[in-house]
Amino acid sequence: MRPFLLAPMIALAIAAPASAQLREGTRAPEFVAKGAMAGKPITVDLAAALKKGPVVLYFFPAAFTSGCNAEAAAFAQSIDKFKAKGASVIGMTAGNTDRLIAFSAKHCAGKFPVAAAGPEIVQAYDVAMKGQNTGYTDRTSYVIGRNGKIVYSFSSMQPAAHITNTLAALDKIAH
């Protein structure tokens, strides 16, 4: 393919809206994944997190990219609002997973865990970046009720609305 044709196709694929396939009422696939929090390696376990309350599980394309940095910082700045609603936040990505320890300290500000989304998790949550075979995840947020069921899903490559939309969704569920 000619290079001058490739750039617009990549830009179009990145700009195209993603669509979360897991619908309200669907049981969220359980997972245990390697992750990091506050610059330290940890294990992230969805079932354990749900025992404490609802979970906002957000997928992002790759650590240390501009949109993902901004989204992580916005979630970190709003973490007290999530906690006030009884919820925890978990970020996941399939991109740049070797940099999650540093990302968790810098852009997540040690406020919430981030984890590596392996192929099984990416497939189970249907968050593979569409239109490309890059191994990256799209930008999708799920609110999972304490009962393990999806109560809200939102997909958009624009990071800003993920925080406000998931906070609003938490208002609609019992903690």
Rosetta constraint file for C-alpha pairs under 8 A:
AtomPair CA 1 CA 5 HARMONIC 7.06 0.50
AtomPair CA 1 CA 6 HARMONIC 6.81 0.50
AtomPair CA 2 CA 6 HARMONIC 6.43 0.50
AtomPair CA 3 CA 7 HARMONIC 6.72 0.50
AtomPair CA 4 CA 8 HARMONIC 7.57 0.50
AtomPair CA 5 CA 9 HARMONIC 6.63 0.50
AtomPair CA 6 CA 10 HARMONIC 6.24 0.50
AtomPair CA 7 CA 11 HARMONIC 6.18 0.50
AtomPair CA 8 CA 12 HARMONIC 6.02 0.50
AtomPair CA 9 CA 13 HARMONIC 6.17 0.50
AtomPair CA 10 CA 14 HARMONIC 6.20 0.50
AtomPair CA 11 CA 15 HARMONIC 6.06 0.50
AtomPair CA 12 CA 16 HARMONIC 5.91 0.50
AtomPair CA 13 CA 130 HARMONIC 7.01 0.50
AtomPair CA 13 CA 131 HARMONIC 5.59 0.50
AtomPair CA 13 CA 132 HARMONIC 7.10 0.50
AtomPair CA 14 CA 157 HARMONIC 7.45 0.50
AtomPair CA 15 CA 157 HARMONIC 6.73 0.50
AtomPair CA 16 CA 157 HARMONIC 7.75 0.50
AtomPair CA 17 CA 155 HARMONIC 7.00 0.50
AtomPair CA 17 CA 156 HARMONIC 5.47 0.50
AtomPair CA 17 CA 157 HARMONIC 6.41 0.50
AtomPair CA 18 CA 129 HARMONIC 7.57 0.50
AtomPair CA 18 CA 130 HARMONIC 6.87 0.50
AtomPair CA 18 CA 138 HARMONIC 6.79 0.50
AtomPair CA 18 CA 139 HARMONIC 7.52 0.50
AtomPair CA 18 CA 140 HARMONIC 7.72 0.50
AtomPair CA 18 CA 155 HARMONIC 5.40 0.50
AtomPair CA 18 CA 156 HARMONIC 5.89 0.50
AtomPair CA 18 CA 157 HARMONIC 7.23 0.50
AtomPair CA 19 CA 140 HARMONIC 7.98 0.50
AtomPair CA 19 CA 154 HARMONIC 7.60 0.50
AtomPair CA 19 CA 155 HARMONIC 5.46 0.50
AtomPair CA 19 CA 156 HARMONIC 7.77 0.50
AtomPair CA 20 CA 125 HARMONIC 7.87 0.50
AtomPair CA 20 CA 126 HARMONIC 6.60 0.50
AtomPair CA 20 CA 127 HARMONIC 6.96 0.50
AtomPair CA 20 CA 140 HARMONIC 6.62 0.50
AtomPair CA 20 CA 153 HARMONIC 6.44 0.50
AtomPair CA 20 CA 154 HARMONIC 6.52 0.50
AtomPair CA 20 CA 155 HARMONIC 5.80 0.50
AtomPair CA 21 CA 125 HARMONIC 7.42 0.50
AtomPair CA 21 CA 126 HARMONIC 6.03 0.50
AtomPair CA 22 CA 26 HARMONIC 6.35 0.50
AtomPair CA 22 CA 28 HARMONIC 7.99 0.50
AtomPair CA 22 CA 125 HARMONIC 6.62 0.50
AtomPair CA 22 CA 126 HARMONIC 7.32 0.50
AtomPair CA 22 CA 150 HARMONIC 7.39 0.50
AtomPair CA 22 CA 153 HARMONIC 7.27 0.50
AtomPair CA 23 CA 150 HARMONIC 6.65 0.50
AtomPair CA 23 CA 151 HARMONIC 7.85 0.50
AtomPair CA 23 CA 152 HARMONIC 7.43 0.50
AtomPair CA 23 CA 153 HARMONIC 6.95 0.50
AtomPair CA 24 CA 149 HARMONIC 7.28 0.50
AtomPair CA 24 CA 150 HARMONIC 4.95 0.50
AtomPair CA 24 CA 151 HARMONIC 4.84 0.50
AtomPair CA 24 CA 152 HARMONIC 5.84 0.50
AtomPair CA 24 CA 153 HARMONIC 7.39 0.50
AtomPair CA 25 CA 149 HARMONIC 5.39 0.50
AtomPair CA 25 CA 150 HARMONIC 5.37 0.50
AtomPair CA 25 CA 151 HARMONIC 6.24 0.50
AtomPair CA 26 CA 149 HARMONIC 5.43 0.50
AtomPair CA 26 CA 150 HARMONIC 5.48 0.50
AtomPair CA 27 CA 148 HARMONIC 5.72 0.50
AtomPair CA 27 CA 149 HARMONIC 4.26 0.50
AtomPair CA 27 CA 150 HARMONIC 6.12 0.50
AtomPair CA 28 CA 125 HARMONIC 7.84 0.50
AtomPair CA 28 CA 144 HARMONIC 6.97 0.50
AtomPair CA 28 CA 148 HARMONIC 5.71 0.50
AtomPair CA 28 CA 149 HARMONIC 5.46 0.50
AtomPair CA 28 CA 150 HARMONIC 5.92 0.50
AtomPair CA 29 CA 121 HARMONIC 7.83 0.50
AtomPair CA 29 CA 124 HARMONIC 6.37 0.50
AtomPair CA 29 CA 125 HARMONIC 7.17 0.50
AtomPair CA 30 CA 45 HARMONIC 7.88 0.50
AtomPair CA 30 CA 46 HARMONIC 5.93 0.50
AtomPair CA 30 CA 47 HARMONIC 6.47 0.50
AtomPair CA 31 CA 44 HARMONIC 7.98 0.50
AtomPair CA 31 CA 45 HARMONIC 6.01 0.50
AtomPair CA 31 CA 46 HARMONIC 5.78 0.50
AtomPair CA 31 CA 47 HARMONIC 7.58 0.50
AtomPair CA 31 CA 121 HARMONIC 7.15 0.50
AtomPair CA 32 CA 43 HARMONIC 6.77 0.50
AtomPair CA 32 CA 44 HARMONIC 5.52 0.50
AtomPair CA 32 CA 45 HARMONIC 4.38 0.50
AtomPair CA 32 CA 46 HARMONIC 6.56 0.50
AtomPair CA 33 CA 43 HARMONIC 5.73 0.50
AtomPair CA 33 CA 44 HARMONIC 5.19 0.50
AtomPair CA 33 CA 45 HARMONIC 6.60 0.50
AtomPair CA 33 CA 115 HARMONIC 6.15 0.50
AtomPair CA 33 CA 116 HARMONIC 6.31 0.50
AtomPair CA 33 CA 117 HARMONIC 7.15 0.50
AtomPair CA 33 CA 118 HARMONIC 7.99 0.50
AtomPair CA 34 CA 41 HARMONIC 7.38 0.50
AtomPair CA 34 CA 42 HARMONIC 6.22 0.50
AtomPair CA 34 CA 43 HARMONIC 4.81 0.50
AtomPair CA 34 CA 44 HARMONIC 6.18 0.50
AtomPair CA 34 CA 115 HARMONIC 5.65 0.50
AtomPair CA 34 CA 116 HARMONIC 5.96 0.50
AtomPair CA 35 CA 41 HARMONIC 5.79 0.50
AtomPair CA 35 CA 42 HARMONIC 5.16 0.50
AtomPair CA 35 CA 43 HARMONIC 5.57 0.50
AtomPair CA 35 CA 44 HARMONIC 6.04 0.50
AtomPair CA 35 CA 100 HARMONIC 6.92 0.50
AtomPair CA 35 CA 101 HARMONIC 7.48 0.50
AtomPair CA 35 CA 113 HARMONIC 6.75 0.50
AtomPair CA 35 CA 114 HARMONIC 5.44 0.50
AtomPair CA 35 CA 115 HARMONIC 3.74 0.50
AtomPair CA 35 CA 116 HARMONIC 5.93 0.50
AtomPair CA 36 CA 40 HARMONIC 5.29 0.50
AtomPair CA 36 CA 41 HARMONIC 4.31 0.50
AtomPair CA 36 CA 42 HARMONIC 5.02 0.50
AtomPair CA 36 CA 43 HARMONIC 7.47 0.50
AtomPair CA 36 CA 100 HARMONIC 6.18 0.50
AtomPair CA 36 CA 101 HARMONIC 5.13 0.50
AtomPair CA 36 CA 104 HARMONIC 6.01 0.50
AtomPair CA 36 CA 113 HARMONIC 5.63 0.50
AtomPair CA 36 CA 114 HARMONIC 5.58 0.50
AtomPair CA 36 CA 115 HARMONIC 6.32 0.50
AtomPair CA 37 CA 41 HARMONIC 6.59 0.50
AtomPair CA 37 CA 42 HARMONIC 6.71 0.50
AtomPair CA 37 CA 101 HARMONIC 6.96 0.50
AtomPair CA 37 CA 104 HARMONIC 5.24 0.50
AtomPair CA 37 CA 105 HARMONIC 6.76 0.50
AtomPair CA 37 CA 110 HARMONIC 5.51 0.50
AtomPair CA 37 CA 111 HARMONIC 7.40 0.50
AtomPair CA 37 CA 112 HARMONIC 6.18 0.50
AtomPair CA 37 CA 113 HARMONIC 4.57 0.50
AtomPair CA 37 CA 114 HARMONIC 6.57 0.50
AtomPair CA 38 CA 101 HARMONIC 7.52 0.50
AtomPair CA 38 CA 104 HARMONIC 5.38 0.50
AtomPair CA 38 CA 105 HARMONIC 4.41 0.50
AtomPair CA 38 CA 108 HARMONIC 7.67 0.50
AtomPair CA 38 CA 109 HARMONIC 6.57 0.50
AtomPair CA 38 CA 110 HARMONIC 3.59 0.50
AtomPair CA 38 CA 111 HARMONIC 7.01 0.50
AtomPair CA 38 CA 112 HARMONIC 7.78 0.50
AtomPair CA 38 CA 113 HARMONIC 7.73 0.50
AtomPair CA 39 CA 101 HARMONIC 4.69 0.50
AtomPair CA 39 CA 102 HARMONIC 5.60 0.50
AtomPair CA 39 CA 103 HARMONIC 7.51 0.50
AtomPair CA 39 CA 104 HARMONIC 5.52 0.50
AtomPair CA 39 CA 105 HARMONIC 4.54 0.50
AtomPair CA 39 CA 110 HARMONIC 7.00 0.50
AtomPair CA 40 CA 101 HARMONIC 6.02 0.50
AtomPair CA 41 CA 101 HARMONIC 6.46 0.50
AtomPair CA 44 CA 113 HARMONIC 7.36 0.50
AtomPair CA 44 CA 114 HARMONIC 7.94 0.50
AtomPair CA 44 CA 115 HARMONIC 6.65 0.50
AtomPair CA 45 CA 49 HARMONIC 6.37 0.50
AtomPair CA 46 CA 50 HARMONIC 6.16 0.50
AtomPair CA 47 CA 51 HARMONIC 6.53 0.50
AtomPair CA 47 CA 148 HARMONIC 7.89 0.50
AtomPair CA 48 CA 52 HARMONIC 7.28 0.50
AtomPair CA 49 CA 53 HARMONIC 6.94 0.50
AtomPair CA 49 CA 54 HARMONIC 7.86 0.50
AtomPair CA 49 CA 55 HARMONIC 6.93 0.50
AtomPair CA 49 CA 88 HARMONIC 7.29 0.50
AtomPair CA 50 CA 54 HARMONIC 5.73 0.50
AtomPair CA 50 CA 55 HARMONIC 6.29 0.50
AtomPair CA 50 CA 145 HARMONIC 7.50 0.50
AtomPair CA 50 CA 146 HARMONIC 5.12 0.50
AtomPair CA 50 CA 147 HARMONIC 7.52 0.50
AtomPair CA 50 CA 148 HARMONIC 6.94 0.50
AtomPair CA 51 CA 146 HARMONIC 6.67 0.50
AtomPair CA 52 CA 86 HARMONIC 7.83 0.50
AtomPair CA 52 CA 87 HARMONIC 7.83 0.50
AtomPair CA 52 CA 146 HARMONIC 7.68 0.50
AtomPair CA 53 CA 86 HARMONIC 5.76 0.50
AtomPair CA 53 CA 87 HARMONIC 5.50 0.50
AtomPair CA 53 CA 88 HARMONIC 7.18 0.50
AtomPair CA 53 CA 145 HARMONIC 7.23 0.50
AtomPair CA 53 CA 146 HARMONIC 5.07 0.50
AtomPair CA 53 CA 175 HARMONIC 6.29 0.50
AtomPair CA 54 CA 86 HARMONIC 6.73 0.50
AtomPair CA 54 CA 87 HARMONIC 4.75 0.50
AtomPair CA 54 CA 88 HARMONIC 6.57 0.50
AtomPair CA 54 CA 143 HARMONIC 7.08 0.50
AtomPair CA 54 CA 144 HARMONIC 5.57 0.50
AtomPair CA 54 CA 145 HARMONIC 4.56 0.50
AtomPair CA 54 CA 146 HARMONIC 4.68 0.50
AtomPair CA 54 CA 175 HARMONIC 6.75 0.50
AtomPair CA 55 CA 87 HARMONIC 5.38 0.50
AtomPair CA 55 CA 88 HARMONIC 4.96 0.50
AtomPair CA 55 CA 89 HARMONIC 5.75 0.50
AtomPair CA 55 CA 90 HARMONIC 7.21 0.50
AtomPair CA 55 CA 143 HARMONIC 5.82 0.50
AtomPair CA 55 CA 144 HARMONIC 5.15 0.50
AtomPair CA 55 CA 145 HARMONIC 6.67 0.50
AtomPair CA 55 CA 146 HARMONIC 7.46 0.50
AtomPair CA 56 CA 87 HARMONIC 6.95 0.50
AtomPair CA 56 CA 88 HARMONIC 6.17 0.50
AtomPair CA 56 CA 89 HARMONIC 4.72 0.50
AtomPair CA 56 CA 90 HARMONIC 6.23 0.50
AtomPair CA 56 CA 141 HARMONIC 6.91 0.50
AtomPair CA 56 CA 142 HARMONIC 5.73 0.50
AtomPair CA 56 CA 143 HARMONIC 4.55 0.50
AtomPair CA 56 CA 144 HARMONIC 6.29 0.50
AtomPair CA 56 CA 166 HARMONIC 7.00 0.50
AtomPair CA 57 CA 89 HARMONIC 6.01 0.50
AtomPair CA 57 CA 90 HARMONIC 4.93 0.50
AtomPair CA 57 CA 91 HARMONIC 5.94 0.50
AtomPair CA 57 CA 92 HARMONIC 7.40 0.50
AtomPair CA 57 CA 141 HARMONIC 5.73 0.50
AtomPair CA 57 CA 142 HARMONIC 5.15 0.50
AtomPair CA 57 CA 143 HARMONIC 6.31 0.50
AtomPair CA 57 CA 144 HARMONIC 7.40 0.50
AtomPair CA 58 CA 89 HARMONIC 7.65 0.50
AtomPair CA 58 CA 90 HARMONIC 6.34 0.50
AtomPair CA 58 CA 91 HARMONIC 4.93 0.50
AtomPair CA 58 CA 92 HARMONIC 6.19 0.50
AtomPair CA 58 CA 139 HARMONIC 7.26 0.50
AtomPair CA 58 CA 140 HARMONIC 5.75 0.50
AtomPair CA 58 CA 141 HARMONIC 4.06 0.50
AtomPair CA 58 CA 142 HARMONIC 6.10 0.50
AtomPair CA 59 CA 91 HARMONIC 5.80 0.50
AtomPair CA 59 CA 92 HARMONIC 4.72 0.50
AtomPair CA 59 CA 93 HARMONIC 5.57 0.50
AtomPair CA 59 CA 127 HARMONIC 7.37 0.50
AtomPair CA 59 CA 137 HARMONIC 6.52 0.50
AtomPair CA 59 CA 138 HARMONIC 6.57 0.50
AtomPair CA 59 CA 139 HARMONIC 5.29 0.50
AtomPair CA 59 CA 140 HARMONIC 5.17 0.50
AtomPair CA 59 CA 141 HARMONIC 6.10 0.50
AtomPair CA 60 CA 68 HARMONIC 6.18 0.50
AtomPair CA 60 CA 91 HARMONIC 7.25 0.50
AtomPair CA 60 CA 92 HARMONIC 6.30 0.50
AtomPair CA 60 CA 93 HARMONIC 5.29 0.50
AtomPair CA 60 CA 137 HARMONIC 5.94 0.50
AtomPair CA 60 CA 138 HARMONIC 5.77 0.50
AtomPair CA 60 CA 139 HARMONIC 4.55 0.50
AtomPair CA 60 CA 140 HARMONIC 6.90 0.50
AtomPair CA 61 CA 68 HARMONIC 6.95 0.50
AtomPair CA 61 CA 93 HARMONIC 5.86 0.50
AtomPair CA 61 CA 94 HARMONIC 6.90 0.50
AtomPair CA 61 CA 95 HARMONIC 5.82 0.50
AtomPair CA 61 CA 129 HARMONIC 7.68 0.50
AtomPair CA 61 CA 136 HARMONIC 5.25 0.50
AtomPair CA 61 CA 137 HARMONIC 4.63 0.50
AtomPair CA 61 CA 138 HARMONIC 5.30 0.50
AtomPair CA 61 CA 139 HARMONIC 6.23 0.50
AtomPair CA 62 CA 68 HARMONIC 6.53 0.50
AtomPair CA 62 CA 93 HARMONIC 5.94 0.50
AtomPair CA 62 CA 94 HARMONIC 6.76 0.50
AtomPair CA 62 CA 95 HARMONIC 4.08 0.50
AtomPair CA 62 CA 96 HARMONIC 5.43 0.50
AtomPair CA 62 CA 97 HARMONIC 7.58 0.50
AtomPair CA 62 CA 136 HARMONIC 6.78 0.50
AtomPair CA 62 CA 137 HARMONIC 7.55 0.50
AtomPair CA 63 CA 68 HARMONIC 6.26 0.50
AtomPair CA 63 CA 69 HARMONIC 6.99 0.50
AtomPair CA 63 CA 93 HARMONIC 7.46 0.50
AtomPair CA 63 CA 95 HARMONIC 6.47 0.50
AtomPair CA 63 CA 96 HARMONIC 5.48 0.50
AtomPair CA 63 CA 97 HARMONIC 7.07 0.50
AtomPair CA 63 CA 99 HARMONIC 6.62 0.50
AtomPair CA 63 CA 100 HARMONIC 6.57 0.50
AtomPair CA 63 CA 103 HARMONIC 6.27 0.50
AtomPair CA 64 CA 68 HARMONIC 6.63 0.50
AtomPair CA 64 CA 69 HARMONIC 5.80 0.50
AtomPair CA 64 CA 96 HARMONIC 7.80 0.50
AtomPair CA 64 CA 99 HARMONIC 7.88 0.50
AtomPair CA 64 CA 103 HARMONIC 6.73 0.50
AtomPair CA 65 CA 69 HARMONIC 5.87 0.50
AtomPair CA 66 CA 70 HARMONIC 6.26 0.50
AtomPair CA 67 CA 71 HARMONIC 6.11 0.50
AtomPair CA 67 CA 158 HARMONIC 7.55 0.50
AtomPair CA 67 CA 159 HARMONIC 6.31 0.50
AtomPair CA 68 CA 72 HARMONIC 6.03 0.50
AtomPair CA 68 CA 159 HARMONIC 7.36 0.50
AtomPair CA 69 CA 73 HARMONIC 6.17 0.50
AtomPair CA 69 CA 107 HARMONIC 5.71 0.50
AtomPair CA 70 CA 74 HARMONIC 6.11 0.50
AtomPair CA 70 CA 107 HARMONIC 7.70 0.50
AtomPair CA 70 CA 159 HARMONIC 7.34 0.50
AtomPair CA 71 CA 75 HARMONIC 6.22 0.50
AtomPair CA 71 CA 159 HARMONIC 5.34 0.50
AtomPair CA 71 CA 160 HARMONIC 6.72 0.50
AtomPair CA 71 CA 162 HARMONIC 7.96 0.50
AtomPair CA 72 CA 76 HARMONIC 6.13 0.50
AtomPair CA 72 CA 91 HARMONIC 7.95 0.50
AtomPair CA 72 CA 107 HARMONIC 5.66 0.50
AtomPair CA 72 CA 108 HARMONIC 5.17 0.50
AtomPair CA 73 CA 77 HARMONIC 6.09 0.50
AtomPair CA 73 CA 107 HARMONIC 5.21 0.50
AtomPair CA 73 CA 108 HARMONIC 5.59 0.50
AtomPair CA 73 CA 109 HARMONIC 7.26 0.50
AtomPair CA 74 CA 78 HARMONIC 6.23 0.50
AtomPair CA 74 CA 160 HARMONIC 7.87 0.50
AtomPair CA 74 CA 163 HARMONIC 7.14 0.50
AtomPair CA 75 CA 79 HARMONIC 5.94 0.50
AtomPair CA 75 CA 89 HARMONIC 7.97 0.50
AtomPair CA 75 CA 108 HARMONIC 7.45 0.50
AtomPair CA 75 CA 163 HARMONIC 6.27 0.50
AtomPair CA 76 CA 107 HARMONIC 7.83 0.50
AtomPair CA 76 CA 108 HARMONIC 5.44 0.50
AtomPair CA 76 CA 109 HARMONIC 6.33 0.50
AtomPair CA 76 CA 110 HARMONIC 7.96 0.50
AtomPair CA 76 CA 111 HARMONIC 5.61 0.50
AtomPair CA 76 CA 112 HARMONIC 7.13 0.50
AtomPair CA 78 CA 82 HARMONIC 6.71 0.50
AtomPair CA 78 CA 163 HARMONIC 7.70 0.50
AtomPair CA 79 CA 83 HARMONIC 6.19 0.50
AtomPair CA 79 CA 89 HARMONIC 7.72 0.50
AtomPair CA 79 CA 111 HARMONIC 6.88 0.50
AtomPair CA 79 CA 112 HARMONIC 7.89 0.50
AtomPair CA 80 CA 84 HARMONIC 6.04 0.50
AtomPair CA 81 CA 85 HARMONIC 6.56 0.50
AtomPair CA 81 CA 167 HARMONIC 7.66 0.50
AtomPair CA 82 CA 86 HARMONIC 6.55 0.50
AtomPair CA 82 CA 87 HARMONIC 5.23 0.50
AtomPair CA 82 CA 88 HARMONIC 6.42 0.50
AtomPair CA 82 CA 89 HARMONIC 7.53 0.50
AtomPair CA 82 CA 167 HARMONIC 6.72 0.50
AtomPair CA 83 CA 87 HARMONIC 5.18 0.50
AtomPair CA 83 CA 88 HARMONIC 6.31 0.50
AtomPair CA 85 CA 170 HARMONIC 6.79 0.50
AtomPair CA 85 CA 171 HARMONIC 7.39 0.50
AtomPair CA 85 CA 175 HARMONIC 7.28 0.50
AtomPair CA 86 CA 175 HARMONIC 6.21 0.50
AtomPair CA 87 CA 170 HARMONIC 7.87 0.50
AtomPair CA 87 CA 175 HARMONIC 7.99 0.50
AtomPair CA 88 CA 112 HARMONIC 7.66 0.50
AtomPair CA 89 CA 112 HARMONIC 5.97 0.50
AtomPair CA 89 CA 113 HARMONIC 7.29 0.50
AtomPair CA 90 CA 112 HARMONIC 6.23 0.50
AtomPair CA 90 CA 113 HARMONIC 5.36 0.50
AtomPair CA 90 CA 114 HARMONIC 5.72 0.50
AtomPair CA 90 CA 115 HARMONIC 7.58 0.50
AtomPair CA 91 CA 112 HARMONIC 7.71 0.50
AtomPair CA 91 CA 113 HARMONIC 6.35 0.50
AtomPair CA 91 CA 114 HARMONIC 4.39 0.50
AtomPair CA 91 CA 115 HARMONIC 6.29 0.50
AtomPair CA 92 CA 114 HARMONIC 5.42 0.50
AtomPair CA 92 CA 115 HARMONIC 4.79 0.50
AtomPair CA 92 CA 116 HARMONIC 5.73 0.50
AtomPair CA 92 CA 117 HARMONIC 5.70 0.50
AtomPair CA 93 CA 97 HARMONIC 6.91 0.50
AtomPair CA 93 CA 114 HARMONIC 7.85 0.50
AtomPair CA 93 CA 115 HARMONIC 6.63 0.50
AtomPair CA 93 CA 116 HARMONIC 5.40 0.50
AtomPair CA 93 CA 117 HARMONIC 5.16 0.50
AtomPair CA 93 CA 136 HARMONIC 7.13 0.50
AtomPair CA 93 CA 137 HARMONIC 5.91 0.50
AtomPair CA 94 CA 116 HARMONIC 5.72 0.50
AtomPair CA 94 CA 117 HARMONIC 4.86 0.50
AtomPair CA 94 CA 118 HARMONIC 6.32 0.50
AtomPair CA 94 CA 119 HARMONIC 7.93 0.50
AtomPair CA 94 CA 122 HARMONIC 7.64 0.50
AtomPair CA 94 CA 135 HARMONIC 6.40 0.50
AtomPair CA 94 CA 136 HARMONIC 5.17 0.50
AtomPair CA 94 CA 137 HARMONIC 5.70 0.50
AtomPair CA 95 CA 135 HARMONIC 6.84 0.50
AtomPair CA 95 CA 136 HARMONIC 5.04 0.50
AtomPair CA 95 CA 137 HARMONIC 7.01 0.50
AtomPair CA 96 CA 100 HARMONIC 7.20 0.50
AtomPair CA 97 CA 115 HARMONIC 7.70 0.50
AtomPair CA 97 CA 116 HARMONIC 5.57 0.50
AtomPair CA 99 CA 103 HARMONIC 6.13 0.50
AtomPair CA 100 CA 104 HARMONIC 5.82 0.50
AtomPair CA 100 CA 114 HARMONIC 6.81 0.50
AtomPair CA 100 CA 115 HARMONIC 7.16 0.50
AtomPair CA 100 CA 116 HARMONIC 7.78 0.50
AtomPair CA 101 CA 105 HARMONIC 6.67 0.50
AtomPair CA 102 CA 106 HARMONIC 6.13 0.50
AtomPair CA 103 CA 107 HARMONIC 5.49 0.50
AtomPair CA 103 CA 108 HARMONIC 6.57 0.50
AtomPair CA 104 CA 108 HARMONIC 4.81 0.50
AtomPair CA 104 CA 109 HARMONIC 6.34 0.50
AtomPair CA 104 CA 110 HARMONIC 5.76 0.50
AtomPair CA 104 CA 112 HARMONIC 7.64 0.50
AtomPair CA 104 CA 113 HARMONIC 6.77 0.50
AtomPair CA 104 CA 114 HARMONIC 6.40 0.50
AtomPair CA 105 CA 109 HARMONIC 4.96 0.50
AtomPair CA 105 CA 110 HARMONIC 4.99 0.50
AtomPair CA 106 CA 110 HARMONIC 7.49 0.50
AtomPair CA 108 CA 112 HARMONIC 6.46 0.50
AtomPair CA 108 CA 113 HARMONIC 7.84 0.50
AtomPair CA 117 CA 121 HARMONIC 5.54 0.50
AtomPair CA 117 CA 122 HARMONIC 6.01 0.50
AtomPair CA 118 CA 122 HARMONIC 6.23 0.50
AtomPair CA 119 CA 123 HARMONIC 6.06 0.50
AtomPair CA 120 CA 124 HARMONIC 5.99 0.50
AtomPair CA 121 CA 125 HARMONIC 6.08 0.50
AtomPair CA 122 CA 126 HARMONIC 5.76 0.50
AtomPair CA 122 CA 127 HARMONIC 5.31 0.50
AtomPair CA 122 CA 128 HARMONIC 5.85 0.50
AtomPair CA 122 CA 137 HARMONIC 7.00 0.50
AtomPair CA 123 CA 127 HARMONIC 6.69 0.50
AtomPair CA 123 CA 128 HARMONIC 6.92 0.50
AtomPair CA 127 CA 137 HARMONIC 5.32 0.50
AtomPair CA 127 CA 138 HARMONIC 5.45 0.50
AtomPair CA 127 CA 139 HARMONIC 7.63 0.50
AtomPair CA 127 CA 140 HARMONIC 6.87 0.50
AtomPair CA 128 CA 135 HARMONIC 7.04 0.50
AtomPair CA 128 CA 136 HARMONIC 6.23 0.50
AtomPair CA 128 CA 137 HARMONIC 4.60 0.50
AtomPair CA 128 CA 138 HARMONIC 5.86 0.50
AtomPair CA 129 CA 133 HARMONIC 7.69 0.50
AtomPair CA 129 CA 134 HARMONIC 7.52 0.50
AtomPair CA 129 CA 135 HARMONIC 7.45 0.50
AtomPair CA 129 CA 136 HARMONIC 5.68 0.50
AtomPair CA 129 CA 137 HARMONIC 4.85 0.50
AtomPair CA 129 CA 138 HARMONIC 4.46 0.50
AtomPair CA 130 CA 138 HARMONIC 7.39 0.50
AtomPair CA 138 CA 155 HARMONIC 7.76 0.50
AtomPair CA 138 CA 157 HARMONIC 7.00 0.50
AtomPair CA 139 CA 155 HARMONIC 5.85 0.50
AtomPair CA 139 CA 156 HARMONIC 5.82 0.50
AtomPair CA 139 CA 157 HARMONIC 5.29 0.50
AtomPair CA 139 CA 158 HARMONIC 7.84 0.50
AtomPair CA 139 CA 159 HARMONIC 7.43 0.50
AtomPair CA 140 CA 153 HARMONIC 7.14 0.50
AtomPair CA 140 CA 154 HARMONIC 5.58 0.50
AtomPair CA 140 CA 155 HARMONIC 4.25 0.50
AtomPair CA 140 CA 156 HARMONIC 6.52 0.50
AtomPair CA 140 CA 157 HARMONIC 7.98 0.50
AtomPair CA 141 CA 153 HARMONIC 5.65 0.50
AtomPair CA 141 CA 154 HARMONIC 5.25 0.50
AtomPair CA 141 CA 155 HARMONIC 6.44 0.50
AtomPair CA 141 CA 162 HARMONIC 6.53 0.50
AtomPair CA 141 CA 166 HARMONIC 7.40 0.50
AtomPair CA 142 CA 150 HARMONIC 6.69 0.50
AtomPair CA 142 CA 151 HARMONIC 7.57 0.50
AtomPair CA 142 CA 152 HARMONIC 5.62 0.50
AtomPair CA 142 CA 153 HARMONIC 4.45 0.50
AtomPair CA 142 CA 154 HARMONIC 6.57 0.50
AtomPair CA 142 CA 166 HARMONIC 7.58 0.50
AtomPair CA 143 CA 150 HARMONIC 5.96 0.50
AtomPair CA 143 CA 151 HARMONIC 5.62 0.50
AtomPair CA 143 CA 152 HARMONIC 5.03 0.50
AtomPair CA 143 CA 153 HARMONIC 6.44 0.50
AtomPair CA 143 CA 166 HARMONIC 6.45 0.50
AtomPair CA 143 CA 169 HARMONIC 7.17 0.50
AtomPair CA 143 CA 170 HARMONIC 7.28 0.50
AtomPair CA 144 CA 148 HARMONIC 5.87 0.50
AtomPair CA 144 CA 149 HARMONIC 5.48 0.50
AtomPair CA 144 CA 150 HARMONIC 4.52 0.50
AtomPair CA 144 CA 151 HARMONIC 5.67 0.50
AtomPair CA 144 CA 152 HARMONIC 7.20 0.50
AtomPair CA 145 CA 149 HARMONIC 5.45 0.50
AtomPair CA 145 CA 150 HARMONIC 6.30 0.50
AtomPair CA 145 CA 151 HARMONIC 6.19 0.50
AtomPair CA 145 CA 173 HARMONIC 7.44 0.50
AtomPair CA 145 CA 175 HARMONIC 7.82 0.50
AtomPair CA 146 CA 175 HARMONIC 7.23 0.50
AtomPair CA 151 CA 169 HARMONIC 7.60 0.50
AtomPair CA 151 CA 173 HARMONIC 7.85 0.50
AtomPair CA 152 CA 166 HARMONIC 7.56 0.50
AtomPair CA 152 CA 169 HARMONIC 6.40 0.50
AtomPair CA 154 CA 162 HARMONIC 7.23 0.50
AtomPair CA 154 CA 165 HARMONIC 7.79 0.50
AtomPair CA 160 CA 164 HARMONIC 7.66 0.50
AtomPair CA 161 CA 165 HARMONIC 5.79 0.50
AtomPair CA 162 CA 166 HARMONIC 6.03 0.50
AtomPair CA 163 CA 167 HARMONIC 6.16 0.50
AtomPair CA 164 CA 168 HARMONIC 6.18 0.50
AtomPair CA 165 CA 169 HARMONIC 6.19 0.50
AtomPair CA 166 CA 170 HARMONIC 6.23 0.50
AtomPair CA 167 CA 171 HARMONIC 6.70 0.50
AtomPair CA 168 CA 172 HARMONIC 7.09 0.50
AtomPair CA 169 CA 173 HARMONIC 7.17 0.50
